[in-house]
Amino acid sequence: MFYPKCFESRKKYERWMGLFSRYEIQRGNHLSCQYCTTEFKEKMVRDGECSYPGVAFVYSSLSEGMVGKVYKNQKRKEEAIERSAEHERERG
């Protein structure tokens, strides 16, 4: 079974996954990057332990905060980053 390299072991990843309902997992709402931080990502990238170095941290109105998200489409990623920066500027 694959597990992201930022987890110390498969067992820790499986425990983390156990926190989510089956519904969330089926919808794909369990991506570990969603709960990552910019600082942790930078450390994991430096250490060669990040499975998703392309993750972008963007504002989510649903969670009312920043979340990590993996984008397949570069244009959408850039647009989301710009919207997030705009949101941060408005918050002052």
DSSP file (Angstrom, degrees, kcal/mol; ACC not computed):
  #  RESIDUE AA STRUCTURE BP1 BP2  ACC     N-H-->O    O-->H-N    N-H-->O    O-->H-N    TCO  KAPPA ALPHA  PHI   PSI    X-CA   Y-CA   Z-CA
    1    1 A M              0   0    0      0, 0.0     2,-0.2     0, 0.0     9,-0.0   0.000 360.0 360.0 360.0 132.4    0.0    0.0    0.0
    2    2 A F        +     0   0    0      8,-0.0     0, 0.0     3,-0.0     0, 0.0  -0.485 360.0 176.6 -71.5 143.1    1.3    3.4   -0.9
    3    3 A Y        -     0   0    0     -2,-0.2     7,-0.1     4,-0.1    11,-0.0  -0.981  39.0 -94.6-143.9 146.5    1.6    6.1    1.8
    4    4 A P    >   -     0   0    0      0, 0.0     3,-1.8     0, 0.0    46,-0.1  -0.276  31.5-126.4 -59.3 141.6    2.9    9.6    1.5
    5    5 A K  T 3  S+     0   0    0      1,-0.3    45,-0.2     3,-0.0    -3,-0.0   0.680 102.7  74.9 -64.6 -18.3    6.6    9.8    2.5
    6    6 A C  T 3  S+     0   0    0      2,-0.0     2,-0.4     3,-0.0    -1,-0.3   0.652  82.2  82.4 -72.4 -12.0    5.9   12.6    5.0
    7    7 A F  S <  S-     0   0    0     -3,-1.8     3,-0.1     1,-0.1    -4,-0.1  -0.750  82.2-135.9 -88.9 140.1    4.4    9.9    7.3
    8    8 A E  S    S+     0   0    0     -2,-0.4     2,-0.3     1,-0.1    -1,-0.1   0.791  80.8   0.8 -66.9 -27.8    7.0    8.0    9.3
    9    9 A S     >  -     0   0    0      1,-0.1     4,-1.8    -3,-0.0     5,-0.1  -0.980  68.5-110.5-155.2 163.8    5.4    4.6    8.6
   10   10 A R  H  > S+     0   0    0     -2,-0.3     4,-2.7     1,-0.2     5,-0.2   0.876 117.8  57.8 -64.3 -36.8    2.5    2.9    6.8
   11   11 A K  H  > S+     0   0    0      1,-0.2     4,-2.2     2,-0.2    -1,-0.2   0.903 105.8  48.5 -61.7 -42.1    1.0    2.2   10.2
   12   12 A K  H  > S+     0   0    0      2,-0.2     4,-2.3     1,-0.2    -1,-0.2   0.892 111.9  49.9 -65.5 -38.4    0.9    5.9   11.1
   13   13 A Y  H  X S+     0   0    0     -4,-1.8     4,-2.8     2,-0.2    -2,-0.2   0.923 110.0  50.3 -64.6 -43.4   -0.7    6.7    7.8
   14   14 A E  H  X S+     0   0    0     -4,-2.7     4,-1.6     2,-0.2    -2,-0.2   0.889 110.5  49.9 -62.9 -39.2   -3.3    4.0    8.3
   15   15 A R  H  < S+     0   0    0     -4,-2.2     4,-0.4     2,-0.2    -1,-0.2   0.924 111.2  49.1 -62.7 -43.7   -4.1    5.4   11.7
   16   16 A W  H >< S+     0   0    0     -4,-2.3     3,-1.6     1,-0.2    -2,-0.2   0.921 109.7  51.3 -61.3 -44.3   -4.4    8.9   10.3
   17   17 A M  H >< S+     0   0    0     -4,-2.8     3,-1.9     1,-0.3    -1,-0.2   0.826  98.5  67.7 -62.2 -31.3   -6.7    7.5    7.5
   18   18 A G  T 3< S+     0   0    0     -4,-1.6    -1,-0.3     1,-0.3    -2,-0.2   0.650  86.4  69.8 -64.3 -14.6   -8.8    5.9   10.2
   19   19 A L  T <  S+     0   0    0     -3,-1.6     2,-0.3    -4,-0.4    -1,-0.3   0.643  89.7  78.3 -75.8 -14.1   -9.8    9.4   11.4
   20   20 A F  S <  S-     0   0    0     -3,-1.9     2,-0.1    -4,-0.2    10,-0.1  -0.694  82.4-118.2-100.9 148.6  -11.9    9.9    8.2
   21   21 A S     >  -     0   0    0     -2,-0.3     4,-2.0     1,-0.1     5,-0.2  -0.402  29.5-111.5 -75.4 158.6  -15.3    8.5    7.4
   22   22 A R  H  > S+     0   0    0      1,-0.2     4,-2.5     2,-0.2     5,-0.2   0.869 118.8  57.8 -56.9 -37.6  -15.7    6.2    4.5
   23   23 A Y  H  > S+     0   0    0      1,-0.2     4,-1.8     2,-0.2    -1,-0.2   0.924 105.8  47.7 -60.8 -46.6  -17.7    9.0    2.7
   24   24 A E  H  >>S+     0   0    0      1,-0.2     5,-2.8     2,-0.2     4,-0.6   0.902 112.3  49.7 -62.7 -41.0  -14.8   11.4    3.0
   25   25 A I  H ><5S+     0   0    0     -4,-2.0     3,-1.0     1,-0.2     5,-0.2   0.915 109.3  51.3 -65.0 -43.3  -12.3    8.8    1.7
   26   26 A Q  H 3<5S+     0   0    0     -4,-2.5    -1,-0.2     1,-0.3    -2,-0.2   0.850 110.9  48.9 -63.4 -33.5  -14.6    8.0   -1.3
   27   27 A R  H 3<5S-     0   0    0     -4,-1.8    -1,-0.3    -5,-0.2    -2,-0.2   0.553 116.6-115.0 -82.6  -7.5  -14.8   11.6   -2.2
   28   28 A G  T X<5S+     0   0    0     -3,-1.0     3,-0.8    -4,-0.6    -3,-0.2   0.683  74.6 133.9  83.8  17.5  -11.1   12.1   -2.0
   29   29 A N  T 3 < +     0   0    0     -5,-2.8    -4,-0.2     1,-0.2    -5,-0.1   0.144  52.1  78.6 -87.6  21.5  -11.3   14.4    1.0
   30   30 A H  T 3   +     0   0    0     -6,-0.3    -1,-0.2    -5,-0.2    -5,-0.1   0.328  54.0 141.6-109.8   6.6   -8.5   12.6    2.9
   31   31 A L    X   -     0   0    0     -3,-0.8     3,-1.8     1,-0.2     4,-0.4  -0.290  48.6-143.0 -57.4 122.1   -5.5   14.0    1.1
   32   32 A S  G >  S+     0   0    0      1,-0.3     3,-1.6     2,-0.2     4,-0.3   0.811  96.3  67.2 -58.7 -31.1   -2.8   14.6    3.7
   33   33 A C  G >  S+     0   0    0      1,-0.3     3,-1.2     2,-0.2    35,-0.5   0.783  85.9  70.8 -60.8 -26.2   -1.6   17.7    1.9
   34   34 A Q  G <  S+     0   0    0     -3,-1.8    34,-0.7     1,-0.3    -1,-0.3   0.813 106.7  36.8 -60.5 -28.9   -4.9   19.4    2.8
   35   35 A Y  G <  S+     0   0    0     -3,-1.6    -1,-0.3    -4,-0.4    -2,-0.2   0.299  97.2 106.5-107.7   7.1   -3.8   19.5    6.5
   36   36 A C    <   -     0   0    0     -3,-1.2     2,-0.3    -4,-0.3    32,-0.2  -0.221  60.9-133.9 -76.7 172.1   -0.1   20.2    5.8
   37   37 A T     >  -     0   0    0      1,-0.1     4,-2.6    30,-0.1     5,-0.2  -0.891  20.7-115.1-125.2 160.5    1.5   23.6    6.4
   38   38 A T  H  > S+     0   0    0     -2,-0.3     4,-2.5     1,-0.2     5,-0.2   0.914 116.8  50.4 -57.9 -44.1    3.9   25.6    4.3
   39   39 A E  H  > S+     0   0    0      2,-0.2     4,-2.0     1,-0.2    -1,-0.2   0.918 112.0  45.6 -63.1 -45.4    6.7   25.2    6.9
   40   40 A F  H  > S+     0   0    0      1,-0.2     4,-2.7     2,-0.2    -1,-0.2   0.904 112.0  52.3 -66.3 -40.4    6.3   21.4    7.1
   41   41 A K  H  X S+     0   0    0     -4,-2.6     4,-2.8     1,-0.2     5,-0.2   0.937 108.2  50.7 -59.7 -46.8    6.1   21.1    3.3
   42   42 A E  H  X S+     0   0    0     -4,-2.5     4,-2.4     1,-0.2    -1,-0.2   0.899 112.0  47.7 -59.1 -41.3    9.3   23.1    2.9
   43   43 A K  H  X S+     0   0    0     -4,-2.0     4,-2.3     2,-0.2    -1,-0.2   0.931 112.8  47.9 -64.7 -45.3   11.1   20.8    5.5
   44   44 A M  H  <>S+     0   0    0     -4,-2.7     5,-3.3     2,-0.2     6,-0.8   0.881 112.1  49.6 -65.5 -37.6    9.8   17.6    3.8
   45   45 A V  H ><5S+     0   0    0     -4,-2.8     3,-1.2     4,-0.2    -1,-0.2   0.936 111.3  49.3 -64.6 -46.2   10.9   18.9    0.3
   46   46 A R  H 3<5S+     0   0    0     -4,-2.4    -2,-0.2     1,-0.3    -1,-0.2   0.890 113.8  46.2 -58.4 -40.2   14.3   19.8    1.7
   47   47 A D  T 3<5S-     0   0    0     -4,-2.3    -1,-0.3    -5,-0.2    -2,-0.2   0.475 113.9-118.0 -82.8  -1.9   14.6   16.3    3.2
   48   48 A G  T < 5S+     0   0    0     -3,-1.2    -3,-0.2    -4,-0.4    -2,-0.1   0.773  84.6 114.8  71.8  25.5   13.4   14.6    0.1
   49   49 A E      < +     0   0    0     -5,-3.3     2,-0.6    -6,-0.2    -4,-0.2   0.297  37.4 107.1-111.7   7.8   10.4   13.3    1.9
   50   50 A C        -     0   0    0     -6,-0.8    -9,-0.0   -45,-0.2    -8,-0.0  -0.792  44.5-170.5 -93.8 120.7    7.5   15.1    0.2
   51   51 A S  S    S+     0   0    0     -2,-0.6    -1,-0.1     1,-0.2     3,-0.1   0.694  87.3  37.8 -78.1 -19.0    5.4   12.9   -2.1
   52   52 A Y    >   +     0   0    0      1,-0.1     3,-1.8   -11,-0.0    -1,-0.2  -0.549  62.2 161.7-132.0  67.0    3.6   15.9   -3.5
   53   53 A P  T 3  S+     0   0    0      0, 0.0    -1,-0.1     0, 0.0    -2,-0.1   0.669  72.5  66.9 -64.9 -14.3    6.0   18.8   -3.9
   54   54 A G  T 3  S+     0   0    0     -3,-0.1    17,-0.4     2,-0.1    15,-0.1   0.392  71.4 129.6 -85.5   4.1    3.6   20.6   -6.3
   55   55 A V    <   -     0   0    0     -3,-1.8     2,-0.4    15,-0.1    15,-0.2  -0.294  45.6-151.8 -61.5 141.8    1.0   21.2   -3.6
   56   56 A A  E     -A   69   0A   0     13,-2.9    13,-2.4    11,-0.0     2,-0.7  -0.926   9.9-134.4-115.1 141.4   -0.3   24.8   -3.3
   57   57 A F  E     +A   68   0A   0     -2,-0.4     2,-0.3    11,-0.2    11,-0.2  -0.863  38.5 167.6 -97.3 115.9   -1.6   26.4   -0.2
   58   58 A V  E     -A   67   0A   0      9,-2.6     9,-2.7    -2,-0.7     2,-0.2  -0.871  39.5 -95.5-130.2 157.5   -4.8   28.2   -1.0
   59   59 A Y  E     -A   66   0A   0     21,-0.4     2,-0.5    -2,-0.3     7,-0.2  -0.530  33.6-160.9 -74.2 136.2   -7.6   29.9    0.8
   60   60 A S  E  >> -A   65   0A   0      5,-2.9     5,-1.5    -2,-0.2     4,-1.3  -0.977  13.6-162.4-119.1 119.8  -10.7   27.7    1.3
   61   61 A S  T  45S+     0   0    0     -2,-0.5    -1,-0.1     1,-0.2     5,-0.1   0.804  92.7  61.2 -68.5 -27.0  -14.0   29.4    2.1
   62   62 A L  T  45S+     0   0    0      1,-0.2    -1,-0.2     3,-0.1    -3,-0.0   0.925 118.8  25.4 -64.5 -45.3  -15.3   26.0    3.3
   63   63 A S  T  45S-     0   0    0      2,-0.2    -1,-0.2    -3,-0.0    -2,-0.2   0.507 102.5-131.9 -95.8  -5.3  -12.7   25.7    6.0
   64   64 A E  T  <5S+     0   0    0     -4,-1.3     2,-0.3     1,-0.2    -3,-0.2   0.886  77.2  61.7  54.9  43.3  -12.2   29.5    6.3
   65   65 A G  E   <S-A   60   0A   0     -5,-1.5    -5,-2.9    -7,-0.1     2,-0.3  -0.962  95.9 -56.8-171.4-175.0   -8.5   29.1    6.1
   66   66 A M  E     +A   59   0A   0     -2,-0.3     2,-0.3    -7,-0.2    -7,-0.2  -0.612  49.0 177.6 -83.5 138.9   -5.5   28.0    4.1
   67   67 A V  E     -A   58   0A   0     -9,-2.7    -9,-2.6    -2,-0.3     2,-0.4  -0.967  30.9-112.2-136.4 153.9   -5.4   24.3    2.9
   68   68 A G  E     +A   57   0A   0    -34,-0.7     2,-0.4   -35,-0.5   -11,-0.2  -0.693  38.2 178.4 -85.1 138.3   -3.0   22.4    0.8
   69   69 A K  E     -A   56   0A   0    -13,-2.4   -13,-2.9    -2,-0.4     2,-0.6  -0.999  25.2-139.0-144.3 138.7   -4.3   21.3   -2.6
   70   70 A V        -     0   0    0     -2,-0.4     2,-0.4   -15,-0.2   -15,-0.1  -0.862  22.6-161.1 -97.2 125.4   -2.7   19.4   -5.5
   71   71 A Y        -     0   0    0     -2,-0.6     3,-0.1   -17,-0.4    -2,-0.0  -0.890  19.5-169.3-109.0 135.9   -3.7   20.8   -8.9
   72   72 A K  S    S+     0   0    0     -2,-0.4     2,-0.6     1,-0.1    -1,-0.1   0.730  80.7  65.0 -86.8 -26.7   -3.4   18.9  -12.1
   73   73 A N  S  > S-     0   0    0      1,-0.2     4,-2.0     2,-0.0     5,-0.1  -0.877  70.3-157.1-103.8 116.1   -4.0   22.0  -14.1
   74   74 A Q  H  > S+     0   0    0     -2,-0.6     4,-2.5     1,-0.2     5,-0.2   0.858  92.7  54.6 -61.0 -38.4   -1.3   24.6  -13.8
   75   75 A K  H  > S+     0   0    0      1,-0.2     4,-2.4     2,-0.2    -1,-0.2   0.924 109.1  47.4 -63.9 -43.7   -3.6   27.5  -14.8
   76   76 A R  H  > S+     0   0    0      2,-0.2     4,-2.5     1,-0.2    -1,-0.2   0.883 110.8  53.0 -63.8 -37.9   -6.1   26.6  -12.1
   77   77 A K  H  X S+     0   0    0     -4,-2.0     4,-2.3     2,-0.2    -2,-0.2   0.944 110.3  46.5 -61.4 -48.5   -3.3   26.4   -9.6
   78   78 A E  H  X S+     0   0    0     -4,-2.5     4,-2.3     1,-0.2    -2,-0.2   0.892 112.5  50.7 -62.1 -40.8   -2.1   29.8  -10.5
   79   79 A E  H  X S+     0   0    0     -4,-2.4     4,-2.6     2,-0.2    -1,-0.2   0.905 110.8  48.7 -63.9 -41.7   -5.6   31.3  -10.4
   80   80 A A  H  X S+     0   0    0     -4,-2.5     4,-2.2     2,-0.2   -21,-0.4   0.890 110.9  50.2 -66.1 -39.3   -6.2   29.7   -6.9
   81   81 A I  H  X S+     0   0    0     -4,-2.3     4,-2.3     2,-0.2    -1,-0.2   0.911 111.5  48.5 -64.6 -42.0   -2.9   31.1   -5.6
   82   82 A E  H  X S+     0   0    0     -4,-2.3     4,-2.5     2,-0.2    -2,-0.2   0.920 111.0  49.7 -65.2 -43.6   -3.8   34.6   -6.9
   83   83 A R  H  X S+     0   0    0     -4,-2.6     4,-2.5     1,-0.2    -1,-0.2   0.895 111.4  50.2 -61.0 -39.1   -7.3   34.4   -5.3
   84   84 A S  H  X S+     0   0    0     -4,-2.2     4,-2.3     2,-0.2    -2,-0.2   0.905 110.3  48.7 -65.8 -42.1   -5.7   33.4   -2.0
   85   85 A A  H  X S+     0   0    0     -4,-2.3     4,-2.3     2,-0.2    -2,-0.2   0.891 111.4  50.7 -64.2 -39.4   -3.2   36.2   -2.2
   86   86 A E  H  X S+     0   0    0     -4,-2.5     4,-2.3     2,-0.2    -2,-0.2   0.919 109.1  51.1 -63.1 -44.1   -6.0   38.6   -2.9
   87   87 A H  H  X S+     0   0    0     -4,-2.5     4,-1.8     1,-0.2    -2,-0.2   0.916 110.2  49.4 -59.6 -44.1   -8.0   37.3    0.0
   88   88 A E  H  X S+     0   0    0     -4,-2.3     4,-0.9     1,-0.2    -1,-0.2   0.889 109.5  51.7 -63.6 -40.2   -5.0   37.8    2.3
   89   89 A R  H  < S+     0   0    0     -4,-2.3     3,-0.4     1,-0.2    -1,-0.2   0.899 109.1  51.0 -63.3 -40.4   -4.5   41.4    1.1
   90   90 A E  H  < S+     0   0    0     -4,-2.3    -1,-0.2     1,-0.2    -2,-0.2   0.851 105.8  54.4 -65.8 -34.5   -8.2   42.1    1.8
   91   91 A R  H  <        0   0    0     -4,-1.8    -1,-0.2    -5,-0.2    -2,-0.2   0.733 360.0 360.0 -71.0 -21.5   -7.9   40.8    5.3
   92   92 A G     <        0   0    0     -4,-0.9    -3,-0.1    -3,-0.4    -2,-0.1   0.429 360.0 360.0  75.6 360.0   -5.0   43.2    5.8
